[in-house]
Amino acid sequence: INHLQLYFEHAFAYAGHEAVWRDSSPFTPDEIRELDRYCRERFIDLVPNQNSLGHMERWLEHPQYRHLAELPEGGAPTPWGTIQEKATGLSAAAPETLEFLEDLYGQLLPCFTSSLFNAGCDEVFDLGLGKSRALCEEIGKGAVYARHIRALDSFAKKQGLRLMIWADMALKHSASLPGLPPDCILIDWLYEAGDPVEDHCRRLAASGHDFWVCAGTSSWNSIAGRTANMISNVRECAATGRKYGAKGFLAADWGDAGHWQMLPVSFAGFVYAAAEGWYGEGQSNLSEALNHHVFGGTHDGAAWIELGNLY
């Protein structure tokens, strides 16, 4: 594995924002520099990933940041038929949003030596529902989204970095694609077996942007994983991304709903994604790879694979 993204919403010790991270055991700048050095010695590119539009609940729940919210009182509908009770997204129309993000980037990005930066911007459930409503009605949600990404791109370029974002919003609002920075990398996350990987890759390839595919370990929202789903998902994403010229391949491992899973639950996904990313065509023997690379020659790999199908 030669690329590692460290995802942040709020758990970095940003100076001047102590109220947000004080009780979250945050990474300090010195710890990031130490981790960056450790990765570099092992030929791994450690890439900062700070969400910059959606998934900002841990900031917006504090009164001093509420003015940055698209819906300060919450109420954004989700694709799963639920309602986000708390404010979740920054307003893409408020100038203060960009001032806030430029402050965060100015503190976080110099701690890394990577030439890449993932600004997130996924699952913006409330785009156009609050403060940006008038602007979205005037020029369209896709154009408002693209305008925000261009501003983030200018911040990244000031620090000599190439911008990456998650691809879900650009695919949802296709009108945004032509307005995105031409060298912006789109990362398409698809975590379920049978997800429309082919359609997404075809559209992203046609857009002219460099893109990556991102499968999942299928560990989160589980206790022992979902091995069969992981294998199918990883194989589909790796093979289809390769077919359409994806420039990179990620395996995501999240901690939703309180991070039920212990670390070994994710090992199968890490190993299988590495094998499929480099070799493809389903050539990897997952049990043997786990035994050799993770469990030191024991036969524990097969047990963890089986455990991940018990759900």
C-alpha positions in Angstrom: 0.0 0.0 0.0 1.7 3.2 -1.1 -1.0 5.8 -0.5 -2.8 6.5 2.9 -5.4 9.2 3.5 -6.0 10.4 7.0 -9.5 11.7 7.3 -10.5 14.6 9.5 -13.7 16.4 10.4 -12.6 18.0 13.6 -10.0 15.9 15.3 -6.9 18.0 14.5 -5.6 20.5 17.1 -6.4 23.6 15.1 -5.2 26.7 17.0 -8.1 29.0 17.9 -10.6 26.2 17.6 -10.0 24.4 20.9 -13.7 24.2 21.7 -14.3 21.8 18.8 -11.5 19.3 19.4 -10.8 19.6 23.1 -12.4 16.3 24.1 -11.6 14.4 20.9 -8.0 13.3 21.5 -6.9 15.2 18.4 -3.8 14.8 16.3 -1.3 17.6 17.0 0.9 19.1 14.2 4.0 17.4 15.7 2.2 14.0 15.6 1.2 14.5 12.0 4.8 15.4 11.1 6.0 12.3 12.9 3.5 10.1 11.1 4.3 11.7 7.8 8.0 10.9 8.3 7.2 7.3 9.3 5.1 6.9 6.1 7.7 8.5 3.9 10.4 6.1 5.1 8.2 3.3 3.9 7.4 4.8 0.5 3.8 5.7 1.6 2.3 9.0 0.6 0.3 10.3 3.6 -2.4 12.5 2.3 -4.4 15.1 4.3 -8.2 14.7 4.0 -10.2 17.5 5.7 -13.9 17.6 4.9 -14.8 21.1 3.6 -18.5 21.3 3.0 -20.6 18.4 4.3 -20.1 16.3 7.5 -19.3 19.3 9.6 -21.7 18.5 12.5 -19.0 18.5 15.1 -18.2 22.1 14.2 -21.6 23.5 13.6 -23.0 22.2 16.9 -21.0 25.0 18.6 -22.7 28.5 18.6 -19.6 30.3 17.4 -19.7 28.3 14.1 -23.5 28.2 13.6 -23.4 31.2 11.2 -21.4 29.1 8.7 -24.1 26.4 8.4 -26.4 26.1 5.4 -29.2 25.1 7.7 -28.3 26.4 11.2 -31.2 24.6 12.9 -30.7 21.3 11.0 -33.4 19.4 9.1 -31.5 18.2 6.0 -33.1 15.1 4.4 -30.8 12.1 3.7 -31.0 9.6 0.9 -32.0 7.0 3.5 -35.3 8.7 4.4 -34.0 10.1 7.6 -33.6 13.7 8.7 -30.3 15.2 9.9 -31.4 16.8 13.2 -28.3 18.9 13.6 -26.7 21.3 11.2 -24.5 19.3 8.9 -23.2 21.3 6.0 -21.3 24.5 5.6 -23.0 27.1 3.3 -21.4 27.2 -0.1 -22.7 30.7 -0.6 -21.3 32.4 2.5 -18.0 34.2 2.1 -17.2 33.4 5.8 -17.1 29.7 4.9 -14.1 30.2 2.7 -12.3 32.3 5.3 -12.9 29.6 7.8 -11.6 26.8 5.5 -8.6 28.8 4.5 -7.6 29.1 8.2 -8.0 25.3 8.6 -5.9 24.5 5.5 -3.2 27.0 6.5 -2.7 25.1 9.7 -3.2 21.5 8.5 -1.6 21.2 5.1 2.0 22.3 6.0 2.2 19.3 8.4 2.2 16.9 5.4 4.8 16.5 2.6 2.3 15.0 0.1 1.6 16.9 -3.1 -2.1 15.9 -2.8 -5.0 17.1 -0.7 -8.5 15.6 -0.4 -11.0 18.3 0.5 -13.9 15.8 0.8 -17.1 17.7 -0.1 -19.2 14.5 -0.1 -22.8 13.9 0.9 -23.8 17.5 1.0 -27.4 16.8 1.9 -28.5 20.4 2.5 -27.0 22.1 -0.6 -29.5 24.7 -1.8 -31.9 24.2 1.0 -30.9 27.2 3.2 -28.5 30.1 2.8 -27.5 29.0 -0.7 -31.1 28.5 -1.9 -31.4 31.8 -3.9 -28.0 31.3 -5.5 -28.8 27.7 -6.4 -32.1 28.8 -7.9 -30.3 31.4 -10.0 -27.4 29.4 -11.4 -28.1 25.8 -10.4 -26.8 23.5 -7.6 -24.1 22.1 -9.8 -22.7 25.5 -10.6 -22.8 26.5 -6.9 -21.0 23.3 -6.0 -18.4 23.8 -8.7 -17.8 27.4 -7.6 -17.0 26.2 -4.1 -14.6 23.5 -5.4 -12.8 26.1 -7.5 -12.3 28.2 -4.4 -10.9 25.2 -2.5 -8.6 24.5 -5.5 -7.1 28.0 -5.3 -6.3 27.5 -1.6 -4.7 24.1 -2.4 -2.6 25.6 -5.2 -1.3 28.4 -3.0 0.4 25.6 -1.0 1.5 23.7 -4.1 -1.0 20.9 -3.8 -3.3 19.1 -6.2 -6.9 18.9 -5.1 -8.9 15.7 -4.7 -12.6 15.5 -3.9 -15.1 12.7 -3.5 -17.1 12.2 -6.7 -20.6 11.6 -5.4 -21.8 15.2 -5.6 -20.3 15.9 -9.0 -22.0 12.7 -10.4 -25.3 13.7 -8.7 -25.2 17.2 -10.1 -23.6 16.5 -13.5 -23.8 20.2 -14.5 -20.9 20.7 -12.0 -18.4 18.6 -13.9 -17.4 21.1 -16.6 -17.0 23.8 -14.0 -14.6 21.8 -11.8 -10.9 22.6 -11.9 -9.5 20.6 -14.9 -6.7 19.0 -12.8 -9.0 18.1 -9.8 -9.0 14.4 -9.1 -12.4 12.8 -8.5 -12.6 9.8 -6.1 -15.7 7.7 -6.6 -16.7 5.7 -3.5 -18.9 2.7 -4.0 -19.2 0.3 -1.0 -21.8 -2.3 -1.9 -21.6 -5.3 -4.2 -23.7 -4.5 -7.3 -23.3 -0.7 -7.0 -23.2 1.0 -10.4 -19.5 1.1 -10.8 -19.6 0.7 -14.6 -21.9 3.6 -15.1 -19.9 5.9 -12.7 -16.5 5.0 -14.2 -17.9 5.5 -17.8 -19.2 9.0 -16.9 -16.0 10.0 -15.0 -13.8 8.9 -17.9 -15.9 10.9 -20.3 -15.6 14.0 -18.1 -11.9 14.2 -18.9 -10.9 14.4 -15.2 -8.5 12.1 -13.6 -10.4 9.8 -11.3 -9.9 7.1 -8.7 -12.2 4.4 -7.5 -12.7 3.6 -3.9 -14.1 0.4 -2.5 -14.7 -0.4 1.1 -13.5 -3.0 3.7 -17.2 -3.6 4.6 -16.2 -3.4 8.3 -18.1 -0.4 9.5 -21.7 -0.7 10.9 -20.8 -4.3 11.7 -19.2 -6.3 14.5 -17.2 -8.8 12.5 -17.4 -7.5 8.9 -19.1 -8.6 5.8 -16.6 -10.7 3.9 -18.6 -11.7 0.9 -19.7 -8.1 0.2 -16.2 -6.8 0.6 -14.7 -9.3 -1.9 -17.3 -8.6 -4.5 -17.1 -4.8 -4.0 -13.3 -4.6 -4.1 -13.1 -6.8 -7.2 -15.8 -4.9 -9.1 -14.2 -1.5 -8.3 -10.6 -2.6 -9.1 -11.5 -4.3 -12.3 -13.9 -1.6 -13.6 -11.6 1.2 -12.6 -8.7 -0.4 -14.5 -11.0 -0.9 -17.5 -11.9 2.8 -17.7 -8.4 4.2 -16.9 -8.8 5.1 -13.2 -5.5 6.6 -12.0 -5.7 5.2 -8.5 -7.5 2.8 -6.1 -8.5 3.4 -2.5 -9.9 1.0 0.2 -12.0 3.0 2.7 -12.3 1.9 6.3 -14.8 4.0 8.4 -16.0 4.0 12.0 -19.7 4.9 11.6 -22.1 4.7 14.5 -19.5 4.4 17.2 -16.9 2.1 15.5 -18.2 -1.3 16.6 -15.5 -3.3 14.8 -12.1 -4.2 16.2 -9.1 -3.6 14.0 -8.6 -7.2 12.8 -12.1 -7.1 11.2 -10.6 -4.7 8.6 -7.5 -6.7 7.8 -9.1 -8.9 5.2 -10.3 -5.7 3.3 -6.9 -4.1 3.5 -5.1 -7.2 2.1 -7.6 -8.1 -0.6 -7.8 -4.5 -1.8 -4.0 -4.3 -2.0 -3.9 -7.6 -4.0 -6.7 -6.6 -6.4 -5.3 -3.1 -6.8 -1.9 -4.4 -7.9 -2.8 -7.7 -9.6 -6.5 -7.9 -10.3 -8.4 -10.7 -11.9 -9.3 -12.3 -8.6 -5.8 -14.0 -8.4 -5.3 -13.4 -4.7 -5.8 -16.2 -2.2 -7.2 -14.1 0.7 -6.7 -16.7 3.4 -3.1 -17.4 2.5 -2.3 -13.7 2.1 -3.7 -12.9 5.6 -1.8 -15.8 7.1 1.4 -14.7 5.5 1.3 -10.9 5.8 -0.8 -10.3 8.9 -0.9 -13.3 11.2 2.7 -14.5 11.0 2.2 -17.9 9.4 -0.7 -19.0 11.6 -4.0 -20.1 10.1 -6.1 -17.3 11.7 -6.9 -15.8 8.3 -9.5 -18.3 7.4 -11.2 -17.9 10.8 -11.5 -14.1 10.3 -12.9 -14.6 6.8 -15.5 -17.0 8.1 -16.3 -14.8 11.0 -17.1 -12.0 8.5 -19.9 -14.0 6.9 -21.7 -14.9 10.1 -23.9 -11.8 10.2 
